[in-house]
C-alpha cells in the first residue's frame, strides 16, 4: 500500500513572484533536471513574508522555502490553523 501524502506544511504568508505568473514557455522538467545535473541544485527565487512585506517574518527570522516549513515558528500560519 502506498504511503499517504503529508499535507503541505508551508506558511501561508510566504510569497514569491513564481506564485503570480505562469507562461506557456515555462521550462520543462527535463530542462530543470539537466541544469541541476550540470550545476547542482540551487534556488534563486526571492521570497518575502506577506505580513511584513520583507525578507524577514514577524519573528525577525529569514523567510524562504525551507525556513517557512517549521510550525514551531510563532508566526507560522498553516492549513491546520485555518480549521
C-alpha positions in Angstrom: 0.0 0.0 0.0 1.3 3.5 -0.9 2.2 5.9 1.9 -0.4 8.7 2.3 0.8 12.1 1.2 1.6 14.6 4.0 -0.3 17.9 3.8 1.7 20.8 2.6 3.5 22.3 5.6 4.5 25.7 4.3 3.4 29.0 5.9 0.5 30.6 4.1 2.2 34.0 4.4 5.2 33.0 2.3 5.2 34.8 -1.1 7.3 34.6 -4.3 6.9 36.0 -7.8 6.5 32.5 -9.1 3.2 32.4 -7.3 1.8 35.1 -9.6 2.7 34.0 -13.1 2.9 31.0 -15.3 3.6 31.2 -19.0 3.3 28.8 -21.9 7.0 29.0 -22.4 7.8 27.7 -18.9 10.8 25.4 -18.7 10.3 21.7 -18.9 11.1 19.4 -16.0 13.8 17.8 -18.3 15.5 21.2 -18.6 15.4 21.7 -14.8 16.8 18.2 -14.3 19.7 18.9 -16.8 20.6 22.2 -15.2 20.6 20.6 -11.7 22.8 17.7 -13.1 25.3 20.2 -14.6 25.4 22.9 -12.0 23.9 21.4 -8.8 20.6 22.3 -7.1 20.1 26.0 -6.2 17.0 28.0 -5.6 17.3 31.6 -6.9 13.7 32.5 -6.1 13.3 35.6 -3.9 10.8 35.2 -1.0 9.0 37.6 1.2 6.5 37.5 4.1 3.0 38.7 3.3 2.8 40.1 6.9 5.9 42.2 6.9 6.4 42.6 3.1 10.2 42.0 3.7 12.5 39.0 3.6 12.1 38.6 7.3 9.0 37.4 9.1 7.3 38.9 12.2 9.7 36.9 14.3 12.6 38.7 12.6 13.9 35.4 11.1 14.6 35.0 7.4 11.8 33.6 5.2 12.3 31.1 2.4 11.1 27.8 1.1 12.9 25.7 3.7 12.7 28.2 6.6 8.9 28.6 6.5 8.1 25.0 6.8 8.5 24.9 10.6 5.3 25.0 12.6 7.4 25.8 15.7 7.9 29.4 14.4 5.5 31.6 16.4 4.3 33.4 13.3 3.7 30.2 11.3 0.2 30.0 9.7 -0.6 26.7 8.1 -3.6 25.0 6.8 -4.2 23.4 10.1 -4.6 26.8 11.8 -7.5 27.6 9.5 -9.6 24.7 10.8 
